[in-house]
């Protein structure tokens, strides 16, 4: 039996992913703006947000997320103990700070509500609902960017969203660039 993912449901027309961008929230996920405080709490989020085109991202969910989370938890504990022997408490705290926050986020994401992160300027953008829907598809198991973008291009157009003359859309916005590629 084929696994049902948001992209497959979208392609079959089961969800209303139409031109209306007023939805505001996708069921089952929480989109969090990636603030400086959050990057400080979980340093790997800083590196995930460095590429300009990475406007939204999330960690794996389900079995894959749990496996990754528990593996990272075990690795963090092991390295913390080893650093503790050499550097004492500062080594343990450093390792816990570097990997512990991300471990928590991955485990929370895989066992509770899905979390997606979005850059602060993109969080306020009028295209934010598209980012939410895109990340919801990833969180529901669709890993292929091509499948997700193909589904988005069936529903949205560059002209239909009036992206051409909108001064509020960033010149580097990957959504506008992808939709313009048709």
ABEGO torsion letter per residue (X at the ends): XBBBBAAAAAAAGABBABABAAAGBBBGBBBBBBBAAAAAABAAAAAAAABAABABBBBBBEAAAAAAAAAAAAAAAAAAAAAAAAAEAAAAAAAAAAAAAAAAAAAAAAABBBBBBBBAAAAABAAAAAAAAAAAAAAAGBABAAAAAAAAAAABBAAAAGAAABAABBAABAAAAAAAAX
